[in-house]
Amino acid sequence: MFMNYKYITYTFLIAGISLVAGACKKFVDINTDPNNPTTAQRSLLLPSTEVSMAANMYLLNSGTSTFMQHAVFSGDLSRYQQQGTSFDDSWNGFYSQTLNDLEAIIASGTAQGDWGYVAIARLEKAYLVSLMVDMWGDIPYSESEKGQETVSPKFDKGADIYESVLVLIDSALVNADKVTTATLVPASSDMIYSGTKTSWISMANSLKLKLYNQIRLVDPTRSATAIQALISSPGTLIGGTTNTNATDYTFKFGSAQNPNNRHPWHRIEYQSPKTFYMCQSFIDLLFNNDDPRLRYFIYRQNATAGLNNSTNSNGYYGRNPGDGTAAPADLNRRSTFGVYPAGGLYDNAPINNIPVTNVFLTNTGATATLKVVATTDGTGAGVIPMITNAMVKFIRAEAALTLNTGDDARQNFSDGVTANLNSVSTFGAANGGVALSASAISAFKDKLLIAYDAADDAGKLNMVMTQKYIATYGNGMEAYNDYRRTALPVLRTPLSPLTTFPLRLYYSQTELSANTNLGDVSALQIAQQITPVFWDK
């Protein structure tokens, strides 16, 4: 199942940049003098960094989604076996494209007092660098992005980089405060928030919230104090005081096919050859808990296919984690990505074997006919949910339960469930699906609250993390972070693992071959599998 996707990342990146820049020639022309960029260059460079970051997440997101049993991208990764090429495209692209261009924006913007661009670039850098620490642990930072000045940068400690990132966020907020208008940059220069200042401020504070919660096992007192300060002004966080999803930090893909800027999962799966299986444990989690999001997340190509290529099931044909068997001739039978988050099809066909006691996942109004998906099916205009209102609410609930922050864990749990259901429903309805009614969303939330109220403290945390796990579908990276920090939710035991659950990702083989500061690289890779990141105690 595993393939080399360098060409996918590269072509998606070029396609996306073509759309924001207007023409490939313009993008080539902007780098004629990289040491003295102009304002016009920043207006093109900033959206290109947003595109390249999303494009270069493909392997990272797909691999961690496999570890976390959201989907099965690679048989080896499903069995926890990494290679130096498993995530090299993401690593190499982040450094050579995204971070390199962000440094150019920060340097030129600072020199010319263009503080809106500097603020956004610093926040994007803070998000990406902290994510890379979460994934790999120690990474090049203080000596990276210096061109020929340092061709073999040292690897800084993850804990030290986190401190630098927190300073970087605060400096970005200072930069943003220097901008007296409502927009930091022109709308056309920012694909995330169209330059809106308040949205970027909410992203900055929500990123700080995420990072302080991430380090709570290392320094719980510091985390609790910082989180209490952040939640004292809830209007400055994503979601605000009204539980809105309008300020979610997400990357939105397009629907064009030529050039193709669709969600990478749609591009890979909505064609004849396929790479992924849907993970059977995730399907079962949703199906067995009467969860209506199943119809949005998973699309069945066949009404009676089932596990192990059976022909008399309910169409939810996935693969169990750790299944090392070869793939049969099943491309037209296996389930695939649905309307959310990949921009595929909404499954509104009848489902066999639904329990008669179901209230939310039912066949009421299910009149569609299933089909084998093709390139023209769905819009492909999917999303990567990086930091969302739902995530913020679940973080606050987790912190309240584990750090005694004084926050209302139950209310945040309730708001997080509601936020995600609203987000998935609204997105699905806008892309060919059917919206959940407000009463259905409220009733589903109430069902979960009954179980929450009956649980002890450990059970409450389990429910918070399980619902966050479902809400982060489409962002395996964040689910991977949560699992290493909390060991929740309980994952299905892989059928035939080849090694232990990976606590860090393997480094790029390209980096290990080129960087002369690393010593015994074979030992370094082995250590990655079993060494926790600094915040994972």
N, C-alpha and C positions, 0 to 999 in steps of 0.2 A: 504493500500500500504506500510505502514511503517513496517519495520522488524528490528530485532536486528542483527547487522552485526559484532559483535565482532569476530566471527570465520572467517569472510572474511578478515578483517584486519590482524588477526594473521596468517592465512595460507598464505596470499600474502607476508607478511613480511618474513616468514620462507622460502618460495619459492625463493624470490628474494635474500636473503642472501645465500641460497644454491648455487645459480649461481655465485655470486661474490666470495664466499669463497672457492668453490670447493666441499665442503661437509659439512653437518650439524655438524659433529663431530669437524671439525676445528673451527667452530664458538663457540661451547661449550667450547673447550679447551682454547680459548683466554682469558677467564675471570677467570682463576685460581688464579691470583693475581691482582685484580683491582687497588690496590694502587701503583703498580710498573709495568705498562705496558711497553712492548718493542716495538721496531720499527716495528717488524712483526705484532704486535697487531694493531698498527695504520693503517697498510696497509689493514687490514681487517675491522677495526672499521669504517674508513671513508666511504667506500661504503655502509656499513650497515646503517649508519646514513642517507645517501641519500635515501636508500630504505625505511627505516622506516618513514622518513618524508613524502614521497609520499604516502605510504600505509596509514598512519594515517590521511591524508587529505581527505579520502573518505567521511566520514560523513560531514565534514566541507564544502568541495566543493559541495557535493550534496545538502546540506541544503541551502547554500547561492545561489546556482544556482536556487533553488526553489523560494526563496525570490525575486530573480532578473528575474524570468520568462524566464530563459533559458530552464528549464525542470521542471517536477513536480515529485519530489522524494517521497513526503509525502503529503497526503491530509491535515493533520493538519498544517504542515509548510506552505503549499500554502495558508492557511487561517490565517497565522501568529501566530499560537498557538505553543509555545515551551514547552518542558518538560526538567527536569533535565537529562534525558537520551538522549536527542536529539543529543548532540554533545560530550557525555562523552568519547566515544572511542578515538576521536581526542585529546581531552584535556589530558586524561590519558596516551595515547601513546606518545604524544609529551614529556611529563615530564618523564615518566618511561623508555622510550626507547631512543628517539632521543637526547634530551637535556642531558640526563645522559651520553650517549656515547660521545657526543661532549665535555662535560666537561673533560672526561677522556683523550681525544685526546689533548685538550688544556693544561691540567696539565702536562701530560707526555712529550708532544712535547716541552713545554717551559723548563722543567727541563733538557731535553737533547739537546736543541738547534735545534730541527727539525722544522724550521720555515715555511716550505711549508705546512706541515700538520696543524700547528697552524693557519696560515693565512686562509686556506680554512675552517677549523672548525669554526673560528670566524665569517667568512662571512656567513656561513650557519646558525650559531646561530643568527646572527644579522637579517637575513631575517626572520627566524622562530619566534623569539621573537617579532619583530615588527609586524608580521602578527597576532600573538596572542593578542597583544595590540589592533590592529585594530578590531579584532573580539569580544574580551571580555572586553576591557577597562583595569581596574586594575587587575593585575595578580601577583602571587608569582614570584619574580625575585631575589632580593638581598639575600634572605634566602633559595632559592630553590636549589635543586641538592646538598644538604649537607648530605644526608643519615640520619642516626639516630641522627645526631647533631641537626637538626631542623625538627621535624616531622609535625609541624603545622606552615609552613612559613607564614609570613605576606604577605598581598597583597600590592604591591607597586603601586603608582599612574602611570597611563599610560604615562603622560607627562614626569615624571622623567625617566621612562624606555626608552623612545625615546631618551633622552639625552645620556643615557648610551649606547644605540645602536649606535648612531652616533660616540661616542668615540671608540666603539668596531670596527666599520668599519675602522676608521683611524688607529687603532692599527694593524689591519689585513694588511693594506697597508704597514705599516712599516715592519711588519714581512715578507711580500712578497718581499719587496725591499732588504732584507738580502739574498735572494736566487739569486745566480748569473747565474743560468741556465735558459733555456727557459721553463722548466717545474718545477712546485712546488713540485709535487709528481709523482711517476710512473703512467703511463697511466692506468694501471690496477686497481689502487687504487681510481680512480675518475670517477664515472659514468656520470658526467655532462659534464666536459670539458677535460677529459683525462689528467688532470694536467696542462694544458696550462696556463702559467702565465698571458699573456696578456688578455686572456678571463676572468680570475677571476678578474683582475683589472677593466675590462669594466663592469663586474657584480657589483663590489663594487661601482663604480661611478654612475651606473644606479640606484642602490638601494638608494644611497644618494639623487639622483634626485627625485626619487619617494617619499621619506620621506619628503624632503623639500617642495615638491608640496602638500603633504598631510597636512602639517601644515600651509598652506598659509593663512587660515582664522584666525589663532591664532596670527601669527606674519608675516604679509605680507612683511615687509621690510627685515627681516632676510631671508625669503624664496627667495625673489627676488635677493638679493645679492648672496646667496649661489648658486642659479640656474644659475645666470649669470656667476659665476666662473666655474661651471661645463660645461656649453655649450660653453665656450671659448676654450675648448679643446675637440671638438666633436669626435675626433679619440679615446678618452679614454672611450667612452660610447658604450653600445651595439648598433650595427648597424654601428658604425664608421662614416666615411665620404662618404661611398659608398652605404649606405642604404642596407647593407647585413644582412641576417638573420642567418648567420653562427655562431654568438656568442650569440644567444638567450639562456636565462637561462631557460631551460626546463628539465623536467624529462621524459626520454624515457623508456617506458615499453617494454617488450619482447613479443615474439610470442609463447613461449612454453606453453604447456598444462599440462605437467607432469615433473617437478612441474610447476604449473600455475603462470606465472608472467605477464599475460596480463593486459591491462587497466581494472580497476575495473568496469567501466561502460559496457565494453564488456562482462566481466565475468557474470555480473548480468542479462544483457538483451539478450545476444545471447544464449538463452536456452528457454525451454518451459515455466516455470514460469517467470514472469516479475514483476518489481517493479515500473519502471518509466512510466510516460506519457511524451511525448514531449509537450512543452507549446504552446498552440495555438496562443498566442499573438506574440511569437517569430517567429513562422512559418509565420504568417500573415505579420509581419514586412518585412521579406525577400521576400515573394511571391509578396506582393503588391508593392515592390520597385524594381522589376525586378533584384533581386540580385542572381548571379550565385552560391553563396556559399551555397544556400539552398540544392543543390544536394549533397554537401559534408557533410553538418551538419546533415541532416535528411534522413533516409532511410524509404521508404514506404513498408510495407509488403503486401499491398492490393491497387489496382489501383483505386477503387471507394469508399473506406471508407472515412468518414468525421466526423466532429464534432458531438457529441451526438450520435455516432455509426450509422450515416446515411450510406446509401448504394449507393448513387448517386452523390458523390463528386469527388475530385481529388486525393484521397488517403492520403492526409495529415490529418490524424486522430490524433489529440492531445486532450488536455484538457485545458479549460480556467482556469486561476488562480482563486483560491478561490472556485472552484467547490467542494462542499462537498458531492455530491451524491456517492453512492457505485459504484464500478467498475463492469460493466456487463461482460458477457463472450466474451471478445474481445481481448484475448492475441494474436491471429493470424491476427488481423486487425489493431491494433494501430501502429502508426509510431514509429520508434526507432532511436537510435543513428546511424549516418552514418560513413563514413570513417574517418572524422576528428571531434573530436580529439581521439575518442575511438578505432580507428583501425577496424571499422566495414566495411560495404559495401557502395560503391558509387552507388547512385541512377541514373542510366542512362536509365530509362524506360520513355516512353511517359507520359506526365502529361495532364490530362483533364483541360479544362477551362483556359488555359494560354491566356492572352490578346494578340490579334494580333499585338499590338503595342510593345510587348516585343522585346528587342534586345539581352539581355544577358541570361535570363532564358527562353530558348526556347526548342523545341523538335528536333532541328537539330542534327542529329547523335544519337538520343535517340532510341536505338534499343534493349535494354535489356528487360528481363522479370522479374517482381517482384517475390519475394518468401517469405515464412515464414522463418525467420532467425534461424540458428542453430549454435551450438558451433563451427563447422568447417568453418563457413562463416567469411570472413575477417581474418586479421592476429591477431587482438588484440593488436598489437604493437603501441598503441596510445601514447599520450603525455599529460602532464600537462604544459601549457604555463605559467610559473611563472613571468618572466620579459622578454619581447620580444622587438625586434627592433620596431615593430609597437606600442607597449605600450609606449616606450621611445619617439617616435615621437609625439604621441597624448598628452603625458604629456608636452612636450615642447610647443605644440600648445596651450594647456590649459593655461600654465603659461604665454605665450606671450599675450594671450587675457585678462587675469585676473590680472597679476602682472606687465605688461609693461616691460618685461625683455629685449626687443629689439630684440628678436628672430623673425623669419619669421613664423608666425602662419599658413599662407596659404601653404607655402612649406612643413612645418612639417605635416599638415593635408594631403596633397597630398602624401607625402612619407609614412605616416602611413597606408593609404588605400592601396597603392601599395605593401607595405611590407606584410600586412596581406593576400592580394590576392595571392601574390607569395608564401607565406608560406603554405596556405591552398592548393593551386594548386599543388605545388611540393610534399607535403606530400600525397595528394590524388593520384597523378599519380604513386608514389612509392609504393602505397598500393592497387593497382587494379583499380584505378579510371582513369579519363581522365584529362589531364592538360589543363588549360586555356591558350589560346594563348597570347603572349606578346601584340598583338594588342587589344585583348579583355580586358585585364587588363588595358591598357592605356586608352581605350575608356570609360570603366566604371569609372575610376578615373576622367576623363575629365567631364563626366556627373555630378558627384558630385561637381566638382569645379565650374561648371556653377551655381549650386544652392548655393554654398558657397559664390560666388562673389555677388550674388543677395541678400544675407541675411544681416540683421543688426548685430551688435555685439552679441546680445543675440542669434540670429539665428545661427551665426557662432559657438558659444560655444555649442549650441544644436547639431549641425552637428558633431562637434569634439567628443562630448561625446557619441552620438549615434553610430558613427563609431567605437569608442573605445569599446563600449558595445558589438557590433557584433564581434570585433576582439578579445575580451577576452572570447568568447565562449569556455568553457572548464575550465575556472577559475572564478567561481561564486564569489570567495572571493574578487577578485580585482574589479569586477563589483559592488559588495556590498559596497566596500569602496567608489568608485566613486559616486554612487547614494546618499549616505549619505552626501557627501561633496558638491555635485552640484544639487541634485534633478533631475538629468538627466540620461538617457532619460526619457521621460514621460512613465510610466508604465500603463498597463491596470488595471482598477479598479477591484479588486477581487469580485467575485460574492457574496460570503457570508463570509466575514472575521469574525474571532472570537475575534480579538483584533486589536490593532494598529500595524503599520509596526514596526518591532523590530529594535531598535537603537543599541542594543548590543545582543550578544548571551547569553543564559542561561549557567550558570556554570555547570560543571559536578556534578551530585548528589553524586558521590563517594567522590569528594573533599569536598563538603559541609558537608558530614557525618563524615569525618575524621578530618577536620581542626577545631581545637577548638578556633581559633581566630576570627571567623566570626559572632558570635552573632545570630541574628534572620535571619536564612537562607531563610525563606519564603519571608520576606520583601526584602531581597537582590535579589532574583530572579525576583520579580515583578519590582524592580527598574531597572534591566537589560533591560527590554523591552522598557522602556520609557526614559532612561538616555543616552544622547549622549556621545560618546567617546570624549576625550579632544579636538580633532582637529575639531570636528563637531559643528560649531557655527551657 
